[in-house]
Amino acid sequence: MSQQDSLYEQIGGEAAVNAAVDIFYRKVLSDERINAFFDDVDMEKQAAKQKAFLTMAFGGPHNYTGLDMRQGHAHLVARGLNDSHVDAVIEDLGSTLRELGVKEELIAQVAAIAESTRDDVLGR
């Protein structure tokens, strides 16, 4: 791999993102801190949106057509979504990537990208 490879390519491209999202949502749905936010969610659609979003966020092909972070999470903020929930999501994402054998330096980059969306997700 060259220094020019995107984070998307470095973590393994489409197959890695697909595997990560599937494992991630299994973790999220069993995480008592945040799973209530997904009670009424079509998880198949949610996973497809998340795969497209992460692909774009990690520098892969841009096919994400969902709402921006602020619009997409406003209904959850109204239900009490806060920093502790964002922390839980970032923690579950990191643990997912570790499970897939992603290097810590790449996990740190992923966490930084997730962290950069915090204020928009929380509508601040």
C-alpha positions in Angstrom: 0.0 0.0 0.0 1.2 3.5 -0.7 0.9 6.6 1.4 -1.8 7.8 -1.1 -4.2 4.9 -0.3 -7.3 6.2 1.3 -8.4 5.0 4.7 -11.1 3.0 2.9 -8.4 1.1 0.9 -6.1 0.7 3.9 -8.8 -1.0 6.0 -9.7 -3.4 3.2 -12.3 -1.6 1.0 -15.9 -2.7 0.4 -15.5 -6.2 2.0 -14.1 -4.7 5.2 -16.7 -1.9 5.5 -19.5 -4.5 4.9 -18.1 -6.8 7.6 -17.5 -3.9 10.0 -21.0 -2.6 9.7 -22.6 -6.0 10.2 -20.5 -6.7 13.3 -20.9 -3.1 14.5 -24.7 -3.3 14.5 -24.7 -6.6 16.3 -22.6 -4.9 19.0 -24.9 -1.8 19.0 -28.1 -3.8 19.2 -26.7 -5.7 22.3 -25.4 -2.5 23.9 -27.8 -1.5 26.6 -26.5 2.0 26.6 -27.8 2.7 23.0 -29.9 -0.1 21.6 -33.2 1.6 22.5 -32.5 4.2 19.8 -32.8 1.4 17.3 -36.1 -0.1 18.4 -38.2 1.2 15.5 -35.4 1.1 12.9 -35.3 -1.0 9.7 -31.8 -2.4 10.3 -31.3 -3.6 6.8 -31.8 -0.1 5.5 -29.8 1.4 8.3 -26.9 -0.9 7.6 -27.0 0.0 3.9 -26.9 3.7 4.7 -24.1 3.2 7.2 -22.0 1.2 4.7 -22.5 4.0 2.1 -21.7 6.7 4.7 -18.5 5.0 6.0 -17.3 4.3 2.5 -17.6 8.0 1.7 -16.2 9.1 5.1 -13.2 6.9 4.7 -12.4 8.2 1.2 -14.0 5.5 -0.9 -16.5 5.8 -3.7 -19.1 8.4 -2.9 -22.6 6.8 -3.0 -24.1 8.2 0.2 -27.4 9.9 -0.4 -28.8 9.9 3.1 -29.6 12.9 5.3 -26.7 15.0 6.7 -25.7 14.1 10.3 -27.7 16.9 11.9 -31.0 16.1 10.1 -30.5 12.3 10.3 -30.1 12.4 14.1 -32.5 15.2 15.1 -35.3 12.8 16.1 -32.8 10.9 18.3 -31.6 14.1 20.0 -35.3 14.8 20.7 -35.4 11.4 22.4 -32.4 12.2 24.6 -29.3 11.3 22.5 -26.3 12.8 24.1 -22.5 12.6 24.4 -22.5 9.4 26.4 -24.4 7.7 23.5 -21.9 9.1 20.9 -19.1 7.8 23.1 -20.7 4.3 23.2 -21.1 4.3 19.4 -17.4 5.3 18.9 -16.4 2.6 21.4 -18.4 -0.1 19.6 -16.9 1.0 16.3 -13.4 0.7 17.7 -14.0 -2.7 19.2 -15.5 -3.8 15.9 -12.4 -2.8 14.0 -10.1 -4.4 16.5 -12.1 -7.6 16.1 -11.5 -7.4 12.4 -7.7 -7.0 13.0 -7.5 -3.3 11.8 -4.3 -1.6 12.9 -4.6 0.8 15.9 -3.4 3.8 13.9 -6.2 3.2 11.4 -8.7 2.8 14.2 -7.5 6.1 15.6 -8.2 7.7 12.2 -11.7 6.2 12.2 -12.4 7.4 15.7 -11.3 10.9 14.7 -13.7 10.9 11.8 -16.5 9.7 14.0 -15.6 12.3 16.6 -15.6 15.1 14.0 -19.4 14.4 13.5 -20.3 14.6 17.2 -21.6 18.2 17.2 -23.7 17.7 14.0 -25.1 14.4 15.4 -26.0 16.1 18.6 -27.4 19.2 16.8 -24.9 21.7 18.4 
